[in-house]
Amino acid sequence: MSTQKEHSPEQNTEQVFALQSHNYKLMLIGIGVVVVGFLLMIGGGSEDPNVFNEEVFSFRRITLAPITVLAGYAVIFYAILKKKK
């Protein structure tokens, strides 16, 4: 006879998740940063197609918004890889 206990499906009901709650919080923060970056890109268009608007090439749309989006993706990447000690 075996001395090991048999495990029934009802005994092992503990769920193991791949990520912890702090990982999900960091992912939500990263998603928020990405959304802010895309919101910074909005605008700058012209109502009249015959008129060119120089606002398309502003610092906010060309430099700040893409850096913000990339920072948000970096936070999401970090949140996926981070393990709690």
C-alpha positions as CSV (number, residue, x, y, z in Angstrom):
1,M,0.0,0.0,0.0
2,S,1.1,3.5,-0.7
3,T,1.5,6.0,2.1
4,Q,0.7,9.0,-0.2
5,K,-2.6,10.6,0.0
6,E,-4.7,10.7,-3.1
7,H,-5.7,14.2,-4.1
8,S,-9.3,14.7,-5.1
9,P,-10.2,17.6,-7.3
10,E,-12.1,19.2,-4.5
11,Q,-9.1,19.4,-2.2
12,N,-6.9,21.4,-4.6
13,T,-9.1,24.4,-5.2
14,E,-6.3,27.0,-4.7
15,Q,-5.8,29.0,-7.9
16,V,-2.3,30.0,-8.9
17,F,-2.1,33.1,-11.1
18,A,0.8,34.0,-13.3
19,L,0.9,37.6,-12.1
20,Q,0.3,39.1,-8.7
21,S,-1.9,42.1,-7.9
22,H,1.0,44.6,-7.9
23,N,1.8,43.4,-11.4
24,Y,-1.7,44.3,-12.5
25,K,-1.5,47.7,-10.8
26,L,1.7,48.5,-12.6
27,M,0.1,47.3,-15.9
28,L,-2.8,49.7,-15.4
29,I,-0.4,52.5,-14.7
30,G,1.5,51.7,-17.9
31,I,-1.8,51.6,-19.9
32,G,-2.7,55.0,-18.4
33,V,0.6,56.4,-19.5
34,V,0.2,55.1,-23.0
35,V,-3.3,56.6,-23.2
36,V,-1.9,60.0,-22.0
37,G,0.7,59.7,-24.8
38,F,-1.9,59.2,-27.4
39,L,-4.0,62.0,-26.1
40,L,-0.9,64.3,-26.4
41,M,-0.8,63.4,-30.2
42,I,-4.4,64.6,-30.8
43,G,-5.1,67.7,-32.7
44,G,-3.1,70.0,-35.0
45,G,-5.2,69.3,-38.1
46,S,-6.6,72.0,-40.3
47,E,-10.3,72.4,-41.0
48,D,-9.6,73.6,-44.5
49,P,-7.6,71.2,-46.6
50,N,-6.1,74.1,-48.6
51,V,-4.5,75.6,-45.5
52,F,-1.4,74.1,-43.8
53,N,-1.3,74.2,-40.1
54,E,2.3,74.4,-38.6
55,E,0.9,73.1,-35.2
56,V,1.3,69.5,-36.6
57,F,5.0,69.8,-36.0
58,S,4.9,71.0,-32.4
59,F,7.2,69.7,-29.7
60,R,4.3,68.0,-28.0
61,R,3.3,65.9,-31.0
62,I,6.7,65.1,-32.4
63,T,8.8,64.5,-29.3
64,L,6.8,64.4,-26.0
65,A,4.0,62.2,-27.1
66,P,6.1,59.3,-28.6
67,I,8.4,59.4,-25.6
68,T,5.4,59.1,-23.3
69,V,4.0,56.2,-25.2
70,L,7.3,54.4,-25.2
71,A,7.6,55.0,-21.5
72,G,4.2,53.5,-21.0
73,Y,5.1,50.4,-22.9
74,A,8.3,50.1,-20.8
75,V,6.2,50.2,-17.6
76,I,3.9,47.5,-19.0
77,F,6.9,45.4,-20.0
78,Y,8.4,45.8,-16.5
79,A,5.1,44.9,-14.9
80,I,5.0,41.6,-16.7
81,L,8.5,40.6,-15.9
82,K,8.6,41.8,-12.2
83,K,8.5,39.1,-9.6
84,K,7.7,39.8,-6.0
85,K,10.5,38.8,-3.5
